[in-house]
Amino acid sequence: MKEKGKEDADRKRHATESTIGVGEEVYSKKLDKVNKLSSPFYDVRASTFVNKNENDVEIENDDSGQRLRRNIFHLKLVERQWMVRVDIDDYVRTDEDVVSQ
């Protein structure tokens, strides 16, 4: 009975498993705000995802090597643009240019 209630609640909330894997770069949410106008969102310094135990994860700061434990909901995956080399002239296009052709 309890499992059925959990499945119903997860379906209503559109709950899904996290797709962040070990070795990927993530941004972590700021836990301390300087003032009410400062952004509550992510630090500009990227960290590397090291270990995961359900919702508890360990990340390592790329600059200082410091390891931190955070909840998975306080992380955001770093999205990089793909670069495609077309010819020898080192002309580089983004993935958006390739899709539009």
N, CA, C and O atoms as a Tinker XYZ file with bonds, in Angstrom:
   404  protein
     1  N      0.819000   -1.188000    0.000000    73     2
     2  CA     0.000000    0.000000    0.000000    64     1     3
     3  C      0.870000    1.263000    0.000000    63     2     4     5
     4  O      0.583000    2.226000   -0.711000    81     3
     5  N      1.941000    1.243000    0.812000    73     3     6
     6  CA     2.827000    2.399000    0.890000    64     5     7
     7  C      3.552000    2.627000   -0.446000    63     6     8     9
     8  O      3.746000    3.767000   -0.869000    81     7
     9  N      3.942000    1.541000   -1.096000    73     7    10
    10  CA     4.640000    1.659000   -2.378000    64     9    11
    11  C      3.734000    2.261000   -3.451000    63    10    12    13
    12  O      4.185000    3.043000   -4.287000    81    11
    13  N      2.472000    1.896000   -3.419000    73    11    14
    14  CA     1.531000    2.437000   -4.398000    64    13    15
    15  C      1.363000    3.944000   -4.209000    63    14    16    17
    16  O      1.293000    4.688000   -5.187000    81    15
    17  N      1.297000    4.398000   -2.952000    73    15    18
    18  CA     1.202000    5.831000   -2.669000    64    17    19
    19  C      2.438000    6.577000   -3.139000    63    18    20    21
    20  O      2.335000    7.687000   -3.661000    81    19
    21  N      3.622000    5.965000   -2.954000    73    19    22
    22  CA     4.867000    6.589000   -3.407000    64    21    23
    23  C      4.894000    6.698000   -4.925000    63    22    24    25
    24  O      5.287000    7.730000   -5.468000    81    23
    25  N      4.481000    5.645000   -5.608000    73    23    26
    26  CA     4.463000    5.673000   -7.073000    64    25    27
    27  C      3.504000    6.736000   -7.594000    63    26    28    29
    28  O      3.814000    7.432000   -8.561000    81    27
    29  N      2.344000    6.862000   -6.960000    73    27    30
    30  CA     1.379000    7.884000   -7.373000    64    29    31
    31  C      1.938000    9.287000   -7.167000    63    30    32    33
    32  O      1.796000   10.147000   -8.035000    81    31
    33  N      2.577000    9.521000   -6.012000    73    31    34
    34  CA     3.140000   10.842000   -5.714000    64    33    35
    35  C      4.275000   11.178000   -6.671000    63    34    36    37
    36  O      4.373000   12.312000   -7.141000    81    35
    37  N      5.139000   10.197000   -6.967000    73    35    38
    38  CA     6.237000   10.428000   -7.905000    64    37    39
    39  C      5.711000   10.740000   -9.303000    63    38    40    41
    40  O      6.265000   11.593000   -9.997000    81    39
    41  N      4.659000   10.066000   -9.714000    73    39    42
    42  CA     4.083000   10.316000  -11.039000    64    41    43
    43  C      3.467000   11.714000  -11.106000    63    42    44    45
    44  O      3.608000   12.400000  -12.118000    81    43
    45  N      2.790000   12.141000  -10.044000    73    43    46
    46  CA     2.169000   13.470000  -10.027000    64    45    47
    47  C      3.208000   14.586000  -10.019000    63    46    48    49
    48  O      2.994000   15.642000  -10.614000    81    47
    49  N      4.337000   14.351000   -9.345000    73    47    50
    50  CA     5.396000   15.366000   -9.268000    64    49    51
    51  C      6.387000   15.260000  -10.420000    63    50    52    53
    52  O      7.320000   16.058000  -10.512000    81    51
    53  N      6.193000   14.284000  -11.296000    73    51    54
    54  CA     7.109000   14.041000  -12.422000    64    53    55
    55  C      8.532000   13.813000  -11.917000    63    54    56    57
    56  O      9.490000   14.318000  -12.503000    81    55
    57  N      8.668000   13.060000  -10.840000    73    55    58
    58  CA     9.974000   12.779000  -10.250000    64    57    59
    59  C     10.750000   11.818000  -11.138000    63    58    60    61
    60  O     10.203000   10.829000  -11.625000    81    59
    61  N     12.035000   12.119000  -11.346000    73    59    62
    62  CA    12.903000   11.265000  -12.146000    64    61    63
    63  C     14.242000   11.121000  -11.446000    63    62    64    65
    64  O     14.586000   11.917000  -10.572000    81    63
    65  N     14.993000   10.105000  -11.835000    73    63    66
    66  CA    16.332000    9.914000  -11.305000    64    65    67
    67  C     17.270000   10.956000  -11.915000    63    66    68    69
    68  O     17.076000   11.393000  -13.050000    81    67
    69  N     18.273000   11.342000  -11.158000    73    67    70
    70  CA    19.255000   12.306000  -11.640000    64    69    71
    71  C     20.138000   11.653000  -12.697000    63    70    72    73
    72  O     20.518000   10.490000  -12.567000    81    71
    73  N     20.463000   12.407000  -13.745000    73    71    74
    74  CA    21.286000   11.870000  -14.828000    64    73    75
    75  C     22.739000   12.316000  -14.725000    63    74    76    77
    76  O     23.535000   12.015000  -15.614000    81    75
    77  N     23.100000   13.024000  -13.662000    73    75    78
    78  CA    24.479000   13.486000  -13.493000    64    77    79
    79  C     25.341000   12.296000  -13.099000    63    78    80    81
    80  O     25.002000   11.552000  -12.179000    81    79
    81  N     26.463000   12.120000  -13.803000    73    79    82
    82  CA    27.336000   10.987000  -13.541000    64    81    83
    83  C     28.683000   11.416000  -12.994000    63    82    84    85
    84  O     29.023000   12.599000  -12.999000    81    83
    85  N     29.442000   10.447000  -12.524000    73    83    86
    86  CA    30.762000   10.692000  -11.947000    64    85    87
    87  C     31.688000   11.244000  -13.024000    63    86    88    89
    88  O     31.722000   10.733000  -14.143000    81    87
    89  N     32.443000   12.292000  -12.681000    73    87    90
    90  CA    33.395000   12.898000  -13.599000    64    89    91
    91  C     32.854000   14.081000  -14.373000    63    90    92    93
    92  O     33.618000   14.759000  -15.060000    81    91
    93  N     31.555000   14.352000  -14.285000    73    91    94
    94  CA    30.973000   15.478000  -15.007000    64    93    95
    95  C     31.151000   16.767000  -14.207000    63    94    96    97
    96  O     31.241000   16.742000  -12.980000    81    95
    97  N     31.200000   17.886000  -14.917000    73    95    98
    98  CA    31.341000   19.188000  -14.271000    64    97    99
    99  C     29.975000   19.723000  -13.882000    63    98   100   101
   100  O     29.017000   19.634000  -14.650000    81    99
   101  N     29.893000   20.285000  -12.666000    73    99   102
   102  CA    28.632000   20.811000  -12.149000    64   101   103
   103  C     28.873000   22.161000  -11.490000    63   102   104   105
   104  O     29.988000   22.469000  -11.068000    81   103
   105  N     27.815000   22.961000  -11.407000    73   103   106
   106  CA    27.809000   24.181000  -10.618000    64   105   107
   107  C     27.082000   23.876000   -9.323000    63   106   108   109
   108  O     26.093000   23.142000   -9.324000    81   107
   109  N     27.565000   24.439000   -8.205000    73   107   110
   110  CA    26.875000   24.222000   -6.936000    64   109   111
   111  C     26.151000   25.490000   -6.519000    63   110   112   113
   112  O     26.605000   26.603000   -6.785000    81   111
   113  N     25.021000   25.300000   -5.863000    73   111   114
   114  CA    24.201000   26.418000   -5.418000    64   113   115
   115  C     24.866000   27.092000   -4.222000    63   114   116   117
   116  O     25.432000   26.416000   -3.362000    81   115
   117  N     24.801000   28.422000   -4.165000    73   115   118
   118  CA    25.350000   29.158000   -3.032000    64   117   119
   119  C     24.479000   28.908000   -1.810000    63   118   120   121
   120  O     23.258000   29.048000   -1.881000    81   119
   121  N     25.093000   28.542000   -0.695000    73   119   122
   122  CA    24.330000   28.290000    0.516000    64   121   123
   123  C     24.224000   29.531000    1.389000    63   122   124   125
   124  O     23.372000   29.592000    2.276000    81   123
   125  N     25.073000   30.517000    1.150000    73   123   126
   126  CA    25.009000   31.754000    1.929000    64   125   127
   127  C     24.852000   32.941000    0.983000    63   126   128   129
   128  O     25.632000   33.118000    0.047000    81   127
   129  N     23.844000   33.736000    1.242000    73   127   130
   130  CA    23.608000   34.924000    0.429000    64   129   131
   131  C     24.216000   36.125000    1.140000    63   130   132   133
   132  O     24.113000   36.244000    2.361000    81   131
   133  N     24.846000   37.012000    0.384000    73   131   134
   134  CA    25.451000   38.211000    0.954000    64   133   135
   135  C     24.364000   39.194000    1.364000    63   134   136   137
   136  O     24.398000   39.739000    2.467000    81   135
   137  N     23.409000   39.417000    0.485000    73   135   138
   138  CA    22.277000   40.283000    0.800000    64   137   139
   139  C     21.077000   39.832000   -0.027000    63   138   140   141
   140  O     21.172000   38.866000   -0.785000    81   139
   141  N     19.965000   40.516000    0.112000    73   139   142
   142  CA    18.756000   40.059000   -0.573000    64   141   143
   143  C     18.805000   40.255000   -2.082000    63   142   144   145
   144  O     17.988000   39.684000   -2.805000    81   143
   145  N     19.745000   41.050000   -2.564000    73   143   146
   146  CA    19.856000   41.274000   -4.001000    64   145   147
   147  C     20.835000   40.320000   -4.680000    63   146   148   149
   148  O     20.865000   40.236000   -5.908000    81   147
   149  N     21.629000   39.606000   -3.898000    73   147   150
   150  CA    22.595000   38.694000   -4.505000    64   149   151
   151  C     21.880000   37.458000   -5.047000    63   150   152   153
   152  O     20.832000   37.052000   -4.544000    81   151
   153  N     22.458000   36.892000   -6.055000    73   151   154
   154  CA    21.852000   35.737000   -6.715000    64   153   155
   155  C     21.942000   34.501000   -5.822000    63   154   156   157
   156  O     23.010000   34.215000   -5.283000    81   155
   157  N     20.859000   33.775000   -5.657000    73   155   158
   158  CA    20.916000   32.549000   -4.859000    64   157   159
   159  C     21.407000   31.358000   -5.670000    63   158   160   161
   160  O     21.485000   30.238000   -5.166000    81   159
   161  N     21.734000   31.612000   -6.925000    73   159   162
   162  CA    22.033000   30.502000   -7.804000    64   161   163
   163  C     23.492000   30.111000   -7.762000    63   162   164   165
   164  O     24.138000   30.291000   -6.729000    81   163
   165  N     24.020000   29.600000   -8.809000    73   163   166
   166  CA    25.231000   28.821000   -8.804000    64   165   167
   167  C     26.488000   29.665000   -8.900000    63   166   168   169
   168  O     26.515000   30.716000   -9.540000    81   167
   169  N     27.544000   29.163000   -8.234000    73   167   170
   170  CA    28.863000   29.777000   -8.325000    64   169   171
   171  C     29.381000   29.612000   -9.750000    63   170   172   173
   172  O     29.027000   28.662000  -10.449000    81   171
   173  N     30.218000   30.546000  -10.163000    73   171   174
   174  CA    30.763000   30.462000  -11.518000    64   173   175
   175  C     31.909000   29.459000  -11.591000    63   174   176   177
   176  O     32.322000   29.073000  -12.685000    81   175
   177  N     32.421000   29.038000  -10.455000    73   175   178
   178  CA    33.495000   28.044000  -10.446000    64   177   179
   179  C     32.888000   26.654000  -10.615000    63   178   180   181
   180  O     32.000000   26.258000   -9.859000    81   179
   181  N     33.363000   25.938000  -11.586000    73   179   182
   182  CA    32.850000   24.586000  -11.816000    64   181   183
   183  C     33.545000   23.605000  -10.883000    63   182   184   185
   184  O     34.708000   23.783000  -10.522000    81   183
   185  N     32.818000   22.578000  -10.504000    73   183   186
   186  CA    33.350000   21.505000   -9.678000    64   185   187
   187  C     33.138000   20.188000  -10.412000    63   186   188   189
   188  O     32.306000   20.095000  -11.315000    81   187
   189  N     33.899000   19.175000  -10.017000    73   187   190
   190  CA    33.781000   17.866000  -10.636000    64   189   191
   191  C     33.015000   16.932000   -9.719000    63   190   192   193
   192  O     33.288000   16.862000   -8.521000    81   191
   193  N     32.068000   16.224000  -10.277000    73   191   194
   194  CA    31.238000   15.268000   -9.553000    64   193   195
   195  C     32.094000   14.048000   -9.236000    63   194   196   197
   196  O     32.615000   13.410000  -10.150000    81   195
   197  N     32.250000   13.706000   -7.933000    73   195   198
   198  CA    33.166000   12.641000   -7.540000    64   197   199
   199  C     32.442000   11.356000   -7.142000    63   198   200   201
   200  O     32.773000   10.280000   -7.640000    81   199
   201  N     31.453000   11.463000   -6.247000    73   199   202
   202  CA    30.828000   10.275000   -5.682000    64   201   203
   203  C     29.353000   10.537000   -5.440000    63   202   204   205
   204  O     28.959000   11.676000   -5.190000    81   203
   205  N     28.531000    9.498000   -5.509000    73   203   206
   206  CA    27.091000    9.659000   -5.304000    64   205   207
   207  C     26.563000    8.532000   -4.432000    63   206   208   209
   208  O     26.864000    7.360000   -4.662000    81   207
   209  N     25.769000    8.899000   -3.425000    73   207   210
   210  CA    25.074000    7.929000   -2.583000    64   209   211
   211  C     23.640000    8.414000   -2.449000    63   210   212   213
   212  O     23.332000    9.211000   -1.562000    81   211
   213  N     22.752000    7.931000   -3.337000    73   211   214
   214  CA    21.369000    8.392000   -3.451000    64   213   215
   215  C     21.352000    9.896000   -3.719000    63   214   216   217
   216  O     21.837000   10.322000   -4.767000    81   215
   217  N     20.808000   10.725000   -2.807000    73   215   218
   218  CA    20.753000   12.168000   -3.036000    64   217   219
   219  C     21.959000   12.901000   -2.468000    63   218   220   221
   220  O     22.124000   14.095000   -2.718000    81   219
   221  N     22.800000   12.217000   -1.713000    73   219   222
   222  CA    23.990000   12.807000   -1.112000    64   221   223
   223  C     25.160000   12.617000   -2.075000    63   222   224   225
   224  O     25.501000   11.486000   -2.421000    81   223
   225  N     25.778000   13.723000   -2.510000    73   223   226
   226  CA    26.871000   13.626000   -3.474000    64   225   227
   227  C     28.107000   14.331000   -2.941000    63   226   228   229
   228  O     28.024000   15.176000   -2.049000    81   227
   229  N     29.246000   13.972000   -3.499000    73   227   230
   230  CA    30.508000   14.607000   -3.150000    64   229   231
   231  C     31.063000   15.248000   -4.415000    63   230   232   233
   232  O     31.147000   14.608000   -5.463000    81   231
   233  N     31.442000   16.524000   -4.304000    73   231   234
   234  CA    32.020000   17.231000   -5.444000    64   233   235
   235  C     33.387000   17.758000   -5.049000    63   234   236   237
   236  O     33.660000   17.981000   -3.869000    81   235
   237  N     34.245000   17.958000   -6.042000    73   235   238
   238  CA    35.584000   18.481000   -5.800000    64   237   239
   239  C     35.754000   19.764000   -6.592000    63   238   240   241
   240  O     35.522000   19.794000   -7.801000    81   239
   241  N     36.162000   20.831000   -5.902000    73   239   242
   242  CA    36.396000   22.118000   -6.541000    64   241   243
   243  C     37.610000   21.994000   -7.452000    63   242   244   245
   244  O     38.665000   21.530000   -7.018000    81   243
   245  N     37.473000   22.401000   -8.706000    73   243   246
   246  CA    38.561000   22.263000   -9.674000    64   245   247
   247  C     39.741000   23.176000   -9.360000    63   246   248   249
   248  O     40.884000   22.824000   -9.653000    81   247
   249  N     39.487000   24.338000   -8.770000    73   247   250
   250  CA    40.560000   25.287000   -8.484000    64   249   251
   251  C     41.361000   24.903000   -7.243000    63   250   252   253
   252  O     42.589000   24.839000   -7.294000    81   251
   253  N     40.675000   24.648000   -6.131000    73   251   254
   254  CA    41.356000   24.433000   -4.856000    64   253   255
   255  C     41.512000   22.963000   -4.483000    63   254   256   257
   256  O     42.325000   22.643000   -3.616000    81   255
   257  N     40.763000   22.066000   -5.104000    73   255   258
   258  CA    40.826000   20.658000   -4.746000    64   257   259
   259  C     40.004000   20.311000   -3.519000    63   258   260   261
   260  O     40.031000   19.169000   -3.060000    81   259
   261  N     39.270000   21.283000   -2.978000    73   259   262
   262  CA    38.450000   21.069000   -1.790000    64   261   263
   263  C     37.258000   20.180000   -2.139000    63   262   264   265
   264  O     36.620000   20.367000   -3.176000    81   263
   265  N     36.960000   19.208000   -1.265000    73   263   266
   266  CA    35.826000   18.308000   -1.480000    64   265   267
   267  C     34.669000   18.722000   -0.589000    63   266   268   269
   268  O     34.850000   19.009000    0.594000    81   267
   269  N     33.464000   18.749000   -1.180000    73   267   270
   270  CA    32.266000   19.172000   -0.464000    64   269   271
   271  C     31.173000   18.135000   -0.640000    63   270   272   273
   272  O     31.084000   17.482000   -1.680000    81   271
   273  N     30.333000   17.986000    0.392000    73   271   274
   274  CA    29.142000   17.143000    0.301000    64   273   275
   275  C     27.939000   18.038000    0.104000    63   274   276   277
   276  O     27.777000   19.031000    0.812000    81   275
   277  N     27.092000   17.693000   -0.858000    73   275   278
   278  CA    25.900000   18.479000   -1.156000    64   277   279
   279  C     24.750000   17.538000   -1.495000    63   278   280   281
   280  O     24.958000   16.366000   -1.809000    81   279
   281  N     23.550000   18.068000   -1.426000    73   279   282
   282  CA    22.383000   17.359000   -1.915000    64   281   283
   283  C     22.366000   17.500000   -3.432000    63   282   284   285
   284  O     22.780000   18.528000   -3.967000    81   283
   285  N     21.893000   16.482000   -4.117000    73   283   286
   286  CA    21.890000   16.484000   -5.584000    64   285   287
   287  C     21.070000   17.634000   -6.152000    63   286   288   289
   288  O     21.331000   18.080000   -7.269000    81   287
   289  N     20.078000   18.125000   -5.401000    73   287   290
   290  CA    19.226000   19.205000   -5.880000    64   289   291
   291  C     19.939000   20.555000   -5.858000    63   290   292   293
   292  O     19.438000   21.520000   -6.436000    81   291
   293  N     21.102000   20.641000   -5.201000    73   291   294
   294  CA    21.867000   21.884000   -5.147000    64   293   295
   295  C     22.921000   21.949000   -6.244000    63   294   296   297
   296  O     23.795000   22.815000   -6.211000    81   295
   297  N     22.850000   21.050000   -7.209000    73   295   298
   298  CA    23.826000   21.011000   -8.299000    64   297   299
   299  C     23.138000   21.229000   -9.634000    63   298   300   301
   300  O     21.963000   20.909000   -9.815000    81   299
   301  N     23.905000   21.784000  -10.565000    73   299   302
   302  CA    23.412000   21.988000  -11.925000    64   301   303
   303  C     24.522000   21.586000  -12.883000    63   302   304   305
   304  O     25.677000   21.974000  -12.704000    81   303
   305  N     24.176000   20.816000  -13.887000    73   303   306
   306  CA    25.144000   20.324000  -14.851000    64   305   307
   307  C     25.655000   21.464000  -15.723000    63   306   308   309
   308  O     24.871000   22.289000  -16.194000    81   307
   309  N     26.973000   21.511000  -15.940000    73   307   310
   310  CA    27.573000   22.515000  -16.816000    64   309   311
   311  C     27.313000   22.087000  -18.250000    63   310   312   313
   312  O     27.662000   20.975000  -18.644000    81   311
   313  N     26.701000   22.971000  -19.030000    73   311   314
   314  CA    26.410000   22.657000  -20.425000    64   313   315
   315  C     27.437000   23.342000  -21.314000    63   314   316   317
   316  O     27.579000   24.565000  -21.298000    81   315
   317  N     28.133000   22.553000  -22.070000    73   315   318
   318  CA    29.152000   23.056000  -22.997000    64   317   319
   319  C     28.621000   22.944000  -24.418000    63   318   320   321
   320  O     27.821000   22.059000  -24.718000    81   319
   321  N     29.068000   23.845000  -25.295000    73   319   322
   322  CA    28.704000   23.738000  -26.707000    64   321   323
   323  C     29.720000   22.844000  -27.406000    63   322   324   325
   324  O     30.918000   22.902000  -27.129000    81   323
   325  N     29.225000   22.032000  -28.303000    73   323   326
   326  CA    30.099000   21.183000  -29.095000    64   325   327
   327  C     30.707000   22.001000  -30.220000    63   326   328   329
   328  O     30.017000   22.802000  -30.850000    81   327
   329  N     31.972000   21.811000  -30.474000    73   327   330
   330  CA    32.655000   22.492000  -31.558000    64   329   331
   331  C     33.042000   21.438000  -32.603000    63   330   332   333
   332  O     33.560000   20.374000  -32.265000    81   331
   333  N     32.783000   21.754000  -33.871000    73   331   334
   334  CA    33.044000   20.821000  -34.953000    64   333   335
   335  C     34.074000   21.437000  -35.884000    63   334   336   337
   336  O     33.905000   22.566000  -36.344000    81   335
   337  N     35.137000   20.700000  -36.160000    73   335   338
   338  CA    36.149000   21.176000  -37.096000    64   337   339
   339  C     35.745000   20.724000  -38.493000    63   338   340   341
   340  O     35.547000   19.535000  -38.744000    81   339
   341  N     35.627000   21.700000  -39.403000    73   339   342
   342  CA    35.111000   21.403000  -40.731000    64   341   343
   343  C     36.231000   21.104000  -41.719000    63   342   344   345
   344  O     36.194000   20.076000  -42.394000    81   343
   345  N     37.215000   21.974000  -41.815000    73   343   346
   346  CA    38.290000   21.753000  -42.776000    64   345   347
   347  C     39.629000   22.195000  -42.176000    63   346   348   349
   348  O     39.705000   22.546000  -40.999000    81   347
   349  N     40.661000   22.172000  -42.982000    73   347   350
   350  CA    42.014000   22.437000  -42.505000    64   349   351
   351  C     42.218000   23.893000  -42.090000    63   350   352   353
   352  O     43.157000   24.184000  -41.349000    81   351
   353  N     41.380000   24.805000  -42.540000    73   351   354
   354  CA    41.542000   26.225000  -42.220000    64   353   355
   355  C     41.226000   26.542000  -40.756000    63   354   356   357
   356  O     41.203000   27.712000  -40.373000    81   355
   357  N     40.983000   25.514000  -39.934000    73   355   358
   358  CA    40.630000   25.676000  -38.517000    64   357   359
   359  C     39.353000   26.483000  -38.342000    63   358   360   361
   360  O     39.179000   27.157000  -37.326000    81   359
   361  N     38.472000   26.422000  -39.305000    73   359   362
   362  CA    37.172000   27.062000  -39.180000    64   361   363
   363  C     36.325000   26.191000  -38.266000    63   362   364   365
   364  O     36.130000   25.005000  -38.531000    81   363
   365  N     35.826000   26.780000  -37.196000    73   363   366
   366  CA    35.083000   26.016000  -36.198000    64   365   367
   367  C     33.635000   26.470000  -36.190000    63   366   368   369
   368  O     33.346000   27.667000  -36.170000    81   367
   369  N     32.713000   25.488000  -36.205000    73   367   370
   370  CA    31.288000   25.788000  -36.151000    64   369   371
   371  C     30.692000   25.152000  -34.898000    63   370   372   373
   372  O     31.204000   24.159000  -34.381000    81   371
   373  N     29.613000   25.739000  -34.429000    73   371   374
   374  CA    28.925000   25.160000  -33.275000    64   373   375
   375  C     27.951000   24.102000  -33.750000    63   374   376   377
   376  O     27.708000   23.963000  -34.948000    81   375
   377  N     27.393000   23.357000  -32.808000    73   375   378
   378  CA    26.438000   22.318000  -33.164000    64   377   379
   379  C     25.170000   22.901000  -33.767000    63   378   380   381
   380  O     24.484000   22.207000  -34.518000    81   379
   381  N     24.834000   24.145000  -33.468000    73   379   382
   382  CA    23.654000   24.785000  -34.040000    64   381   383
   383  C     23.817000   24.994000  -35.541000    63   382   384   385
   384  O     22.853000   24.839000  -36.290000    81   383
   385  N     25.037000   25.347000  -35.997000    73   383   386
   386  CA    25.294000   25.529000  -37.419000    64   385   387
   387  C     25.163000   24.205000  -38.171000    63   386   388   389
   388  O     24.660000   24.175000  -39.294000    81   387
   389  N     25.610000   23.127000  -37.561000    73   387   390
   390  CA    25.578000   21.825000  -38.211000    64   389   391
   391  C     24.137000   21.349000  -38.362000    63   390   392   393
   392  O     23.781000   20.784000  -39.396000    81   391
   393  N     23.312000   21.566000  -37.358000    73   391   394
   394  CA    21.921000   21.119000  -37.396000    64   393   395
   395  C     21.130000   21.879000  -38.445000    63   394   396   397
   396  O     20.258000   21.296000  -39.089000    81   395
   397  N     21.405000   23.160000  -38.638000    73   395   398
   398  CA    20.627000   23.983000  -39.556000    64   397   399
   399  C     20.902000   23.659000  -41.021000    63   398   400   401
   400  O     20.120000   24.061000  -41.883000    81   399
   401  N     21.984000   22.948000  -41.334000    73   399   402
   402  CA    22.301000   22.653000  -42.733000    64   401   403
   403  C     21.524000   21.505000  -43.273000    63   402   404
   404  O     21.686000   21.143000  -44.438000    81   403
